[in-house]
Amino acid sequence: MGKKIKKEVEPPPKDVFDPLTIESKKAATVVLMLKSPEEDILAKACEAIYKFALKGEENKATLLELGAVEPLTKLLTHEDKIVRRNAMMIFGILASNSDVKKLLRELEVMNSVIAQLSPEEEVVIHEFASLCLANMSVEYTGKVQIFEHGGLEPLIRLLSSSDPDVKKNSIECIYNLVQDFQCRTTLQELNAIPPILELLRSEYPIIQLLALKTLSVITCDKETRTMLKENQGLDHLTKILETKELNDLHVEALSVIANCLEDMDTMALMQQTGSLKKVLSFAENSTIPDIQKNAAKAIAKAAYDPENRKVFHEQEVEKCLVTLLGSDSDGTKIAASQAISAMCENLSCKEFFNTQGIPQIVQLLRSDNEEVREAAALALANLTTSSPANANAAAEADAIDPLINILSSKRDGAVANAATVLTNMATQEPLRAIIQNHEIMHALLGPLHSTNTLVQSTAALTVAATACDVEARTELRNCGGLVPLVGLLHSKNDEVRRHASWAVMVCAGDELMAVELCRLGALDILEEINRSLSRKNKFSEAAYNKLLNNNLSLKYSQTGYLSSSNIISDGFYDYGRINPGTKLLSLKELCLQELNDQRAILLVNNKSDISPPPSMEDKSSDVGYGRSISSSSSLRRASKEKANAGFGSPTEEKSEPASGRNTVLSRAVTKEKGVRKGKGKKEEEKMKEEEEILAVPKFTEGSPEKEWYPPPDPEFCVYVLEVTKSILPIVNLKEQIEVLAKYVADKMGGKIPKEKLADFSWELHISELKFQLKSNVVPIGYIKKGIFYHRALLFKALADKIGVGCSLVRGEYSRGWNEVKLVNEARKGMIGNLPPPEEYIVDLMFHPGNLLKLRSKEADLYRFL
């Protein structure tokens, strides 16, 4: 045998690198390997990084700091499937980190990730690509990128994948995406309902739960609800409710059903199939609070439709809701109260709750949970609206006390609801009295000061409903409630302004309140509101007129008209016409002004003394005169009481003033006594008049510390006494008017023929009075030469004292006249309906006592020519 020759091994080429096995223990080293061109190294580096990232959030942050994200994004499009798969697995894990998500959005890798969802890719890539998208879709900007890059369609396709992880990740991502309305619309176009419903059959609860949550969101749209019904989705949901083993899905299933019940067609279908009865029975008998709560929410949501309320009532849903009110869960109580609020729009439901629901709701008003109290108050507010029976039932259940306590709640909704219930109750007088006894006005102070417009509105409305009595209005004034109430008139909210105006109108029912409201500026604010076409309302106009009726001086200056129901009281003054928005000075301010050359201000004052309130002996000496005055009519008597209340202490007395006090009044009383005994000589009377005028003190002087009184008018006091004695006893109204007209004309210079009107020097006379009185204010009784408007004012003032109804109208060019209504004497004895009374103007100038038909030529000549 020959000798074997050993074959020599050829050395490797000089340009080839010898294989090297490296064991790295630093992540930074591995990150550097991501830039290697070798596929095997890339695959192993990605695998190592994946394992490292799985260990926790800190490792993900470390990889981000080491710059691993950017080279990894390039590997998503690598030619090698293993490298591509391993890189995708890393991003599936890393994308849960918020900083990584932000960087991925900046690097715009969404296209590369969505491309991994293609059917050609293996299941593992689908799993981690869908996981990455699920993590990215948590934030809004991520949702936008996924939707804009067409990620929704492949995700829907993956719902039919055989791998449960792919299904879970895909439905989770879709659930996040459909929070946006645009995505929900696209979902309908892609026919996603069937694959989502199919997920309800999954053996994995998490997949079923995510599918139900997705359906709960997308069924908010009517089109999706229709698709769900067409794909027998309601059957799937009902089966879930009937399966006790799926009790962890019942809450979400009820949420989907709640959305479906909003459609009348679905409601009818469920009623026909018996599903609705099953749902209500399930909710009533369940012991799981969340299920009860969701069931009540479903009823509340659906009950906003009138037809649905009718169906619910036929299914006796009221019994279910009353049962839910007794739940131990506050959430269930709230939802049940809200459902009752919606259901009681149905009249039959409202009647049902009268005996079985209201007592339980009143109990909830005492709950320690503010949200429960708010929901209960809302239910009670709707139950008592337009329902006196329910308002009585609430009062019988002792609701008033907790309702008033809720007015101090920190929750605006609770306060508004409680105020609404109290307003509904206050429409009945017995309940209003009970509410007033609970110091309602004090309780409303907080709500009136609220900055919430709903609270402001309801509080003002409650004031309007409860301030119908003098005692309640007095309580409101004394506790300082008028200040915030007037402040609400400035509100830019129409409803707040309207209700505040309503409350002011009610509060202006008595003079003291009206005076206080005017002092607080209510009249000026209302005048400003009424000048605006967009801000004014019927209540602002009514409130303004109500305040004006308690401030006749301002009313006459602004409108130039006083009706027969506007009774002139002591302290009335005619300033003349003023333009809208012009402030009218008070009588005191006008009296303290320096003398000027403007029109004289006419004053009506029947107070016969300006001394402090008299003793009992002094009062007893005036009983006869007081009785004679007050016997004229009840209307005039009320007017007198108002006048006394408005100007302080009563001053109608005949006692002599204190010694050393030389006043006009002491001589006026002497003059009154002289009139009673008989008239003296004309010259003596004239001298007395001159003495009185000269002796009147200048009203602009006096110590500011002393109480101020309106200027006295002894002459007018005499007029009132004479008219009361001579004209009041006359039975015939027409004769009363004629005699009074002649009396007024006689006191104001007598009959003035038309042709001599220009020669009637009344202006000089008025100027002399102003100079002698050293004041711009002239009491009406001092005027002996009066033109139209002087005589008309005196006639109105005296007519009001004896109960003769007449109006006072201001004309142009010093004109003024009185209008009266009389029934035709010839028709008084007619049987049947009497014709309306005819209107006349009283002639006080040319032929005193003549009555001119309102729309006659003679009346026009008197008024305008």
C-alpha positions in Angstrom: 0.0 0.0 0.0 1.2 3.4 -0.7 1.6 6.0 2.0 -1.3 8.4 2.5 -0.7 12.0 1.7 -2.4 14.5 4.1 -4.5 17.0 2.2 -3.5 20.5 3.1 -6.4 22.9 4.2 -6.5 25.9 2.2 -6.3 29.1 4.2 -9.3 31.5 4.1 -9.1 34.4 1.7 -7.3 37.4 3.1 -10.3 39.7 2.6 -12.7 37.6 4.7 -13.3 38.4 8.5 -13.0 35.4 10.7 -16.2 34.5 12.6 -16.5 36.1 16.1 -18.7 35.1 18.9 -19.5 38.0 21.3 -21.3 37.8 24.6 -22.6 41.3 25.5 -24.0 42.3 28.9 -24.8 46.0 28.1 -27.9 47.1 26.3 -25.9 50.0 24.7 -23.8 47.5 22.9 -26.8 45.6 21.5 -28.4 48.9 20.4 -25.2 49.5 18.4 -25.6 46.2 16.7 -29.0 47.4 15.3 -27.0 49.1 12.6 -25.2 46.0 11.5 -25.7 44.9 7.9 -25.8 41.2 8.9 -29.3 39.8 9.2 -28.4 37.2 11.8 -26.9 39.8 14.1 -30.0 42.1 13.6 -32.3 39.2 14.4 -30.4 38.3 17.5 -30.1 41.9 18.6 -33.8 42.5 18.2 -34.6 39.3 20.1 -32.3 40.5 23.0 -33.9 43.9 23.1 -37.4 42.4 23.1 -36.6 40.4 26.1 -35.0 43.4 27.8 -38.1 45.6 27.1 -40.5 43.0 28.5 -38.9 43.3 32.0 -40.4 46.7 32.8 -41.1 50.4 32.1 -37.6 51.5 33.2 -36.0 49.3 30.5 -38.2 50.9 27.8 -37.1 54.3 29.0 -33.5 53.1 28.9 -33.8 51.9 25.3 -35.3 55.3 24.3 -32.4 57.1 25.9 -29.9 54.8 24.1 -31.5 55.8 20.7 -32.8 52.3 19.9 -36.2 53.6 18.5 -34.9 55.2 15.3 -32.8 52.3 14.0 -35.6 49.9 14.9 -38.1 51.8 12.7 -35.9 51.2 9.7 -36.0 47.4 10.4 -39.8 47.4 10.0 -39.3 47.4 6.3 -36.3 45.0 6.3 -36.2 42.3 3.6 -35.7 39.5 6.1 -38.9 38.3 7.6 -37.4 37.3 10.9 -35.7 40.7 11.4 -39.0 42.4 10.5 -40.9 40.2 12.9 -38.6 40.8 15.8 -38.6 44.5 15.3 -42.4 44.6 15.2 -42.4 42.6 18.5 -40.3 45.3 20.1 -42.5 48.1 19.0 -45.6 46.2 20.3 -44.0 46.3 23.7 -42.3 49.8 23.5 -45.5 51.6 22.3 -47.0 51.4 25.8 -44.4 54.1 26.9 -45.8 57.6 26.4 -42.4 59.1 25.3 -41.9 56.3 22.8 -45.4 56.9 21.4 -44.6 60.6 21.0 -41.3 59.8 19.1 -43.1 57.2 16.9 -45.6 59.9 15.9 -42.8 62.3 15.0 -40.9 59.6 13.0 -44.2 58.8 11.1 -43.9 55.0 11.2 -47.7 54.5 11.1 -47.6 53.4 7.5 -45.0 50.8 8.2 -46.9 49.4 11.2 -50.2 49.3 9.4 -48.5 47.5 6.5 -47.7 44.6 8.9 -51.5 43.9 9.1 -51.6 42.6 5.5 -53.0 39.0 5.2 -49.6 37.8 3.8 -47.8 38.4 7.2 -47.7 35.8 9.8 -49.9 35.8 12.9 -47.1 36.8 15.3 -46.6 40.0 13.3 -50.4 40.6 13.3 -50.4 40.2 17.0 -47.7 42.7 17.8 -48.6 45.2 15.0 -52.2 45.3 16.4 -50.8 45.6 19.9 -48.7 48.6 18.8 -51.7 50.3 17.2 -53.8 49.6 20.3 -51.2 51.4 22.5 -50.9 54.2 20.0 -54.7 54.7 19.8 -54.9 55.7 23.5 -54.0 59.3 22.6 -56.0 61.5 20.3 -53.1 62.3 17.9 -52.4 58.6 17.6 -56.1 58.0 16.7 -55.9 60.6 14.0 -52.8 59.1 12.4 -54.2 55.6 12.4 -57.4 56.8 10.8 -55.7 59.0 8.2 -53.4 56.1 7.2 -56.4 53.7 6.7 -55.8 51.5 9.7 -59.5 50.9 10.5 -60.2 48.5 7.6 -57.4 46.0 8.3 -58.2 46.1 12.0 -61.8 45.1 11.2 -60.6 42.3 9.0 -58.4 41.0 11.8 -61.5 40.6 14.0 -62.0 37.4 12.2 -58.5 36.1 12.9 -58.1 32.7 14.4 -55.7 34.1 17.0 -57.4 35.4 20.2 -54.6 37.9 20.9 -55.0 39.4 17.5 -58.7 39.7 18.0 -58.2 41.3 21.5 -55.7 43.8 20.2 -57.8 44.7 17.2 -61.1 45.2 19.0 -59.3 47.2 21.7 -57.8 49.5 19.1 -61.2 49.9 17.4 -62.8 50.7 20.7 -60.3 53.5 21.2 -60.8 54.8 17.6 -64.6 54.9 17.7 -64.5 57.5 20.5 -64.2 59.9 17.6 -67.4 60.6 15.6 -65.6 60.4 12.2 -64.3 56.9 12.9 -67.8 55.7 13.9 -69.2 56.9 10.6 -66.5 55.0 8.7 -67.1 51.9 10.8 -70.7 51.9 9.5 -69.5 52.0 5.9 -67.1 49.1 6.5 -70.0 46.9 7.9 -68.2 46.2 11.1 -71.3 45.1 13.1 -71.3 41.4 12.1 -67.7 40.7 13.1 -68.1 42.6 16.3 -71.3 40.7 17.2 -69.4 37.5 16.4 -66.9 38.4 19.1 -69.7 38.1 21.7 -69.5 34.3 21.2 -65.8 34.3 22.1 -64.6 32.1 24.9 -62.5 34.9 26.3 -64.3 37.3 28.6 -61.9 40.2 27.8 -62.8 40.0 24.1 -66.5 39.9 24.8 -66.2 42.8 27.2 -64.3 44.9 24.6 -66.8 44.1 22.0 -69.7 45.2 24.2 -67.9 48.4 25.1 -67.4 49.1 21.4 -71.1 48.5 20.7 -72.0 50.7 23.6 -70.2 53.6 22.0 -71.2 53.1 18.3 -74.9 52.5 19.1 -75.1 56.1 20.1 -75.7 56.7 16.4 -79.1 55.8 15.0 -77.7 54.2 11.8 -75.6 51.8 13.9 -78.6 50.8 16.0 -80.5 50.0 12.9 -77.6 47.8 11.7 -77.5 46.1 15.1 -81.2 45.3 14.9 -80.9 44.0 11.4 -78.1 41.6 12.4 -80.1 40.3 15.3 -77.9 42.0 17.8 -80.7 42.3 20.4 -80.9 38.5 20.6 -77.2 38.3 21.4 -77.6 40.9 24.1 -80.7 39.3 25.6 -79.0 35.9 25.8 -76.1 37.4 27.6 -78.5 38.8 30.2 -80.2 35.5 30.6 -76.9 33.7 31.2 -75.9 33.9 34.8 -72.4 32.7 34.1 -71.9 35.9 32.1 -72.8 38.3 34.9 -69.6 40.2 34.5 -70.9 41.3 31.0 -74.4 42.2 32.1 -73.5 45.8 32.9 -72.1 46.6 29.5 -74.9 44.6 27.8 -77.5 46.8 29.5 -75.6 49.9 28.4 -76.0 48.8 24.7 -79.7 48.0 25.3 -80.1 51.5 26.8 -78.9 53.0 23.6 -81.2 50.8 21.5 -84.2 51.7 23.6 -84.0 55.3 22.3 -85.6 54.1 19.0 -89.3 53.6 19.1 -89.0 50.7 16.5 -86.6 48.9 18.7 -88.7 49.5 21.8 -91.8 48.1 20.0 -89.8 45.1 18.8 -88.5 44.4 22.3 -92.0 44.7 23.7 -93.4 42.3 21.1 -90.7 39.7 21.7 -91.0 40.0 25.5 -87.4 41.2 25.8 -88.4 44.5 27.4 -90.2 42.7 30.2 -87.2 40.5 30.8 -84.9 43.5 30.9 -87.1 45.3 33.5 -87.5 42.2 35.6 -83.8 41.5 35.4 -83.0 45.1 36.6 -85.6 44.9 39.4 -84.4 41.6 40.8 -80.7 42.0 40.3 -78.5 42.5 43.4 -75.6 44.0 41.5 -75.6 47.8 42.0 -74.0 48.5 38.6 -76.6 46.5 36.8 -79.4 48.3 38.6 -77.8 51.6 37.9 -77.4 50.9 34.2 -80.9 49.6 33.9 -82.2 52.9 35.4 -80.0 54.9 33.1 -81.4 52.9 30.1 -84.9 53.8 31.2 -84.0 57.4 31.7 -82.4 57.7 28.3 -85.3 56.1 26.5 -88.0 57.9 28.5 -87.2 61.2 26.8 -89.3 60.0 23.9 -93.1 60.3 24.5 -93.9 57.1 22.7 -91.3 55.2 24.8 -92.8 56.6 28.0 -96.1 55.2 26.9 -94.6 51.8 26.3 -92.7 51.9 29.7 -95.9 52.8 31.5 -97.7 49.8 29.9 -94.9 47.6 31.2 -95.3 49.1 34.7 -91.8 50.5 34.8 -92.8 52.8 37.7 -92.8 49.8 40.1 -89.3 48.9 39.0 -88.1 52.5 39.6 -89.7 52.7 43.0 -87.9 49.4 43.9 -84.6 50.9 42.7 -85.1 54.0 44.9 -84.6 51.7 47.9 -81.2 50.4 46.7 -78.2 50.6 49.0 -76.2 52.1 46.1 -76.2 55.9 45.8 -75.5 55.5 42.1 -78.6 53.4 41.6 -80.7 56.0 43.6 -79.4 58.8 41.4 -80.1 56.9 38.2 -83.6 55.9 39.4 -84.4 59.5 40.4 -83.3 60.7 37.0 -85.5 58.0 35.3 -88.5 59.2 37.4 -87.7 62.7 36.3 -88.0 61.7 32.7 -91.0 59.4 33.1 -93.2 61.9 35.0 -93.6 63.8 31.7 -96.3 61.2 31.2 -99.4 62.3 33.2 -100.4 58.8 34.1 -96.9 58.1 35.5 -97.0 61.4 37.5 -100.3 60.2 39.1 -98.8 56.8 39.9 -95.8 58.4 41.8 -98.2 60.5 43.9 -98.6 57.8 46.5 -95.8 55.3 45.9 -92.8 57.3 44.8 -92.9 60.8 46.4 -92.4 59.6 50.0 -89.3 57.6 49.0 -87.9 60.6 47.0 -88.5 62.9 50.0 -86.4 60.5 52.1 -83.6 60.9 49.6 -83.6 64.7 50.1 -82.1 64.0 53.5 -79.2 61.9 52.1 -75.6 62.7 53.1 -74.7 62.4 49.4 -75.1 65.7 47.6 -75.6 64.1 44.2 -78.4 61.9 45.6 -80.1 65.0 47.0 -79.7 66.8 43.7 -81.3 64.0 41.7 -84.1 63.6 44.2 -84.8 67.3 44.0 -84.9 67.1 40.2 -87.4 64.3 40.3 -89.6 66.2 42.8 -89.3 69.3 40.7 -90.7 67.5 37.6 -93.3 65.6 39.7 -94.8 68.8 41.2 -94.8 70.9 38.0 -98.4 71.5 37.1 -99.5 69.0 39.7 -101.1 70.4 42.9 -101.8 66.9 44.1 -98.1 65.9 43.9 -97.2 69.2 45.6 -99.5 68.4 48.4 -98.1 64.9 48.6 -94.6 66.2 48.9 -95.7 68.6 51.7 -97.4 65.8 53.5 -94.2 63.8 53.3 -92.4 66.7 55.1 -90.4 67.8 52.0 -90.4 71.6 52.8 -87.7 71.5 55.6 -85.1 69.4 53.6 -85.8 71.5 50.5 -85.1 74.7 52.3 -81.9 73.1 53.7 -80.8 72.2 50.1 -81.0 75.9 49.2 -77.6 76.2 51.0 -76.0 73.4 49.1 -72.8 73.9 47.2 -74.2 72.1 44.1 -75.9 74.6 41.9 -78.2 71.9 40.3 -79.5 70.9 43.7 -80.2 74.5 44.7 -82.0 75.2 41.4 -84.1 72.0 41.7 -85.1 72.7 45.3 -86.1 76.2 44.4 -88.3 74.9 41.6 -90.1 72.5 43.9 -90.7 75.3 46.5 -92.0 77.5 43.6 -94.4 74.7 42.5 -95.7 74.3 46.1 -96.1 78.1 46.7 -98.8 78.3 44.0 -101.1 76.9 46.7 -101.9 79.4 49.5 -101.8 76.9 52.4 -98.5 75.5 51.3 -97.1 79.0 50.7 -98.0 79.9 54.3 -96.0 76.9 55.5 -93.1 77.7 53.3 -93.1 81.3 54.6 -93.0 80.0 58.2 -89.7 78.3 57.4 -88.0 81.7 56.8 -87.8 81.1 53.1 -86.6 84.6 52.4 -83.5 84.1 54.5 -82.8 80.8 52.8 -83.0 82.5 49.4 -80.3 85.0 50.1 -77.5 82.7 49.1 -79.1 81.6 45.8 -79.9 85.3 45.0 -76.2 86.0 45.4 -75.1 83.0 43.2 -73.1 83.5 40.0 -74.9 80.6 38.3 -77.7 81.8 36.0 -79.9 78.8 36.6 -79.8 79.3 40.3 -80.4 83.0 39.9 -83.4 82.4 37.7 -85.0 79.8 39.9 -84.3 81.8 43.1 -85.9 84.9 41.6 -88.9 82.9 40.5 -89.3 81.5 44.0 -89.3 85.0 45.4 -92.1 85.9 43.0 -94.1 82.9 44.1 -93.6 83.4 47.9 -93.6 87.2 48.3 -97.3 87.5 47.7 -98.0 88.6 51.3 -97.0 91.8 53.1 -95.2 89.7 55.9 -93.1 87.8 53.3 -92.2 91.0 51.5 -91.2 92.6 54.8 -89.1 89.6 55.7 -87.3 89.9 52.3 -86.7 93.6 52.8 -85.5 93.2 56.4 -83.0 90.3 55.6 -81.5 92.4 52.7 -82.9 90.3 49.9 -83.9 93.3 47.8 -80.3 94.3 47.0 -79.3 91.1 45.2 -82.8 90.9 43.6 -82.4 94.3 42.0 -78.9 93.4 41.0 -80.3 90.5 38.9 -82.1 93.0 36.7 -78.6 93.8 35.3 -78.2 90.1 34.1 -77.4 89.4 30.5 -79.4 86.2 30.7 -83.0 86.7 29.4 -84.6 84.2 31.8 -82.8 85.7 34.9 -83.9 89.2 33.9 -87.4 88.1 33.2 -87.8 86.3 36.6 -86.1 89.1 38.5 -88.6 91.5 36.9 -91.4 89.3 37.9 -90.2 89.2 41.5 -89.8 93.0 41.5 -93.3 93.3 40.2 -94.7 91.2 43.0 -92.6 93.0 45.7 -93.8 96.4 44.5 -97.3 95.5 45.7 -97.1 97.8 48.7 -95.7 101.3 48.9 -92.9 100.7 51.4 -91.4 98.0 49.2 -91.9 100.2 46.1 -90.1 103.1 47.8 -87.2 100.8 48.8 -87.0 99.3 45.4 -86.8 102.7 43.8 -84.2 103.8 46.3 -82.1 100.8 45.2 -82.4 101.8 41.6 -84.9 99.3 40.3 -87.0 101.9 38.5 -84.0 103.3 36.6 -82.8 99.8 35.7 -86.2 98.7 34.5 -86.6 101.9 32.5 -83.2 101.2 30.8 -84.3 97.6 30.1 -87.6 98.7 28.6 -85.8 101.1 26.2 -84.0 98.1 24.6 -86.1 96.1 22.1 -83.9 93.0 22.7 -83.8 93.1 26.5 -87.3 94.1 27.5 -90.1 91.6 28.4 -93.6 91.8 29.6 -92.6 91.4 33.2 -90.1 94.2 33.0 -92.8 96.5 31.6 -95.3 95.3 34.3 -92.8 95.8 37.1 -91.9 99.3 35.8 -95.6 100.3 35.7 -96.1 98.8 39.2 -93.3 100.8 40.6 -94.6 103.9 38.8 -98.0 103.4 40.3 -96.4 103.7 43.7 -94.4 106.8 42.6 -97.1 108.8 40.9 -95.0 112.0 40.7 -92.5 110.2 38.4 -95.3 108.4 36.5 -97.0 111.7 35.7 -93.8 113.4 34.7 -92.8 110.5 32.4 -96.2 109.5 30.9 -98.3 112.6 31.4 -101.2 110.5 32.5 -102.7 109.3 35.8 -105.7 106.9 35.6 -108.7 107.0 38.0 -107.1 104.2 40.0 -103.9 106.3 40.5 -104.9 108.0 43.8 -103.0 111.2 44.4 -101.7 111.2 48.0 -99.9 113.8 50.1 -96.5 114.6 48.9 -97.4 114.3 45.2 -95.7 116.9 43.0 -95.9 117.8 39.4 -92.4 118.6 38.1 -93.5 118.8 34.5 -92.6 116.6 31.6 -89.2 114.8 31.6 -87.6 112.7 28.9 -87.0 109.0 29.3 -83.8 108.3 31.2 -83.9 111.6 33.0 -83.7 111.3 36.8 -86.4 113.0 38.7 -85.2 114.7 41.9 -87.0 114.0 45.1 -89.3 116.6 46.7 -86.7 117.4 49.4 -84.0 118.0 46.8 -86.3 120.2 44.8 -87.3 122.2 47.9 -83.7 122.8 48.8 -82.7 124.1 45.3 -82.0 127.7 44.8 -84.8 129.8 43.2 -84.7 129.6 39.4 -86.7 130.8 36.4 -88.0 127.3 35.4 -91.5 126.1 35.6 -93.0 126.0 39.2 -93.2 122.5 40.8 -96.8 122.0 42.0 -97.2 120.2 45.4 -100.2 118.4 46.8 -100.1 118.2 50.6 -103.1 117.8 52.9 -101.1 117.4 56.1 -102.3 120.1 58.5 -99.4 120.0 60.9 -95.6 119.4 60.6 -95.1 118.8 64.3 -94.0 115.5 65.8 -96.7 112.8 66.5 -99.3 114.1 68.9 -100.2 112.8 72.3 -103.4 110.8 72.9 -105.3 113.9 73.9 -104.3 115.6 70.7 -105.4 112.5 68.6 -108.7 112.4 70.4 -109.4 116.0 69.4 -109.2 115.1 65.7 -111.5 112.1 65.6 -114.4 114.0 64.1 -112.4 115.4 61.2 -110.7 112.1 60.6 -114.0 110.3 60.4 -115.5 112.8 58.0 -112.6 112.4 55.6 -112.4 108.6 55.8 -116.1 108.1 55.2 -115.8 109.0 51.5 -114.8 105.6 50.0 -112.6 102.6 50.8 -110.4 103.4 47.9 -109.6 106.9 49.2 -109.1 105.5 52.7 -106.5 103.0 51.4 -104.8 105.9 49.6 -104.7 107.9 52.8 -103.0 105.0 54.7 -100.4 104.7 52.0 -99.7 108.4 52.2 -99.2 108.3 55.9 -96.9 105.3 55.6 -94.8 106.9 52.9 -94.2 110.3 54.7 -93.5 109.3 58.3 -95.6 110.4 61.3 -99.2 111.3 61.0 -99.7 115.1 61.0 -103.4 115.6 60.5 -104.3 117.2 63.8 -105.8 120.5 65.0 -103.8 121.0 68.2 -102.0 124.3 68.6 -98.3 124.2 68.0 -95.8 124.7 70.8 -95.5 128.1 72.3 -93.1 130.5 70.6 -93.5 128.6 67.3 -94.7 131.1 64.7 -95.8 128.9 61.7 -98.1 129.1 58.8 -100.0 126.2 60.3 -101.0 128.0 63.5 -102.7 130.7 61.4 -104.0 128.2 59.0 -105.9 126.4 61.8 -107.3 129.7 63.0 -108.4 130.3 59.5 -110.1 126.9 59.3 -112.0 127.7 62.4 -113.1 131.0 61.0 -114.4 129.2 57.9 -116.4 126.9 60.0 -118.1 129.8 61.8 -118.7 131.9 58.7 -116.9 133.9 56.1 -115.4 137.2 57.2 -114.8 140.2 55.0 -113.0 139.7 51.8 -110.4 142.4 52.6 -109.5 140.6 55.9 -109.2 137.3 54.1 -106.9 138.9 51.5 -104.7 140.4 54.3 -104.5 137.0 56.0 -103.4 135.3 52.7 -100.7 137.9 52.3 -99.5 137.4 55.9 -99.5 133.6 55.4 -97.4 133.8 52.3 -94.9 136.2 53.9 -94.7 134.1 57.0 -93.9 130.8 55.2 -90.3 129.9 56.0 -87.8 129.5 53.2 -87.7 125.7 52.6 -84.1 125.8 51.5 -83.0 126.8 55.0 -82.9 124.8 58.2 -80.6 122.6 60.1 -79.7 119.3 58.4 -79.9 117.5 61.7 -83.7 118.2 62.0 -86.2 115.9 60.3 -87.4 117.3 57.0 -91.1 117.7 56.2 -92.9 118.6 53.0 -94.0 122.3 52.7 -97.5 122.7 54.3 -100.5 123.8 52.4 -103.2 125.2 54.7 -105.3 126.4 51.9 -105.6 123.0 50.3 -106.5 121.5 53.8 -109.4 124.0 53.8 -110.4 122.9 50.3 -110.5 119.3 51.3 -112.6 120.1 54.3 -115.1 122.2 52.3 -115.3 119.6 49.5 -115.8 116.8 52.0 -118.6 118.6 53.7 -120.4 120.1 50.7 -119.8 117.8 47.7 -119.3 114.4 49.2 -122.9 114.1 50.4 -124.2 114.6 46.9 -125.6 111.3 45.6 -125.5 112.0 41.8 -122.1 111.4 40.4 -122.6 113.8 37.5 -123.7 116.6 39.8 -120.7 115.9 42.1 -118.4 116.4 39.1 -120.1 119.6 38.0 -120.1 121.2 41.5 -116.5 120.2 42.0 -115.5 121.7 38.7 -117.1 125.0 39.6 -115.5 124.9 43.0 -112.0 124.4 41.4 -112.6 127.1 38.9 -113.7 129.5 41.6 -110.5 128.9 43.6 -108.3 129.3 40.5 -109.5 132.6 39.2 -113.0 131.8 38.0 -114.4 131.4 34.5 -112.1 132.6 31.7 -113.7 133.3 28.3 -111.7 132.0 25.4 -111.2 135.5 24.0 -109.8 136.7 27.3 -107.5 133.7 27.8 -104.5 135.7 26.6 -105.1 138.4 29.1 -105.2 136.0 32.0 -101.9 136.8 33.8 -101.3 133.5 35.6 -97.6 133.5 34.8 -97.0 136.7 36.8 -99.0 135.3 39.7 -96.9 132.1 39.8 -93.7 134.0 39.6 -94.7 136.2 42.5 -95.5 133.0 44.6 -92.2 131.5 43.9 -90.4 134.8 44.9 -92.5 135.1 48.1 -92.0 131.5 49.0 -88.3 131.7 48.0 -88.8 128.2 46.5 -89.4 126.5 43.2 -92.0 124.4 44.9 -95.5 125.9 45.1 -98.3 124.2 47.1 -101.4 123.9 44.9 -103.6 125.7 47.4 -101.6 128.9 47.2 -102.4 129.4 43.5 -105.3 131.8 42.9 -104.8 132.2 39.2 -104.5 128.8 37.6 -104.4 127.8 34.0 -105.5 124.4 32.5 -102.9 122.2 34.1 -103.2 123.9 37.6 -106.9 123.4 37.6 -106.7 119.8 36.3 -104.3 118.8 39.1 -106.4 120.5 41.8 -109.6 118.8 40.4 -107.9 115.4 40.4 -106.4 115.9 43.9 -109.8 116.9 45.4 -111.8 114.2 43.4 -109.5 111.5 44.8 -110.2 112.8 48.4 -113.9 112.3 48.0 -113.9 109.1 45.8 -114.8 110.6 42.5 -113.0 108.7 39.8 -111.2 110.7 37.2 -108.0 110.7 35.2 -105.4 113.4 34.8 -103.9 114.1 31.4 -101.1 116.4 30.5 -101.3 118.2 27.2 -99.1 120.6 25.2 -98.7 124.3 25.8 -99.8 124.3 29.5 -102.8 122.3 28.7 -104.1 119.6 31.1 -107.5 118.1 31.6 -109.5 115.5 33.5 -111.4 112.6 31.9 -114.4 111.0 33.7 -116.7 108.1 32.8 -120.5 108.4 33.2 -123.4 106.0 32.4 -126.1 107.7 30.3 -128.9 108.6 32.7 -131.5 107.8 30.1 -130.3 104.2 29.9 -129.9 103.4 33.6 -133.3 101.8 33.9 -132.8 99.5 30.9 -133.1 95.8 31.4 -130.2 93.6 30.2 -126.6 94.5 29.5 -125.9 98.1 30.1 -123.9 99.9 27.4 -120.3 100.9 28.4 -120.0 104.3 30.2 -119.3 107.3 28.0 -116.1 109.4 28.5 -116.1 113.1 29.1 -113.7 115.9 29.6 -114.4 118.3 32.5 -114.4 121.9 31.5 -112.6 123.9 34.2 -111.9 127.1 32.2 -114.4 128.3 29.7 -117.6 127.0 31.1 -116.8 125.4 34.4 -118.9 122.3 35.1 -119.6 121.5 31.5 -118.9 117.9 30.4 -117.5 117.6 26.9 -117.7 114.3 25.1 -114.2 113.0 24.7 -114.2 112.7 20.9 -116.2 115.8 20.2 -115.1 119.0 18.5 -115.6 120.9 21.8 -113.3 118.5 23.6 -110.7 118.9 20.9 -110.9 122.7 21.2 -110.5 122.5 24.9 -107.5 120.2 24.7 -105.6 121.4 21.8 -106.6 124.9 20.7 
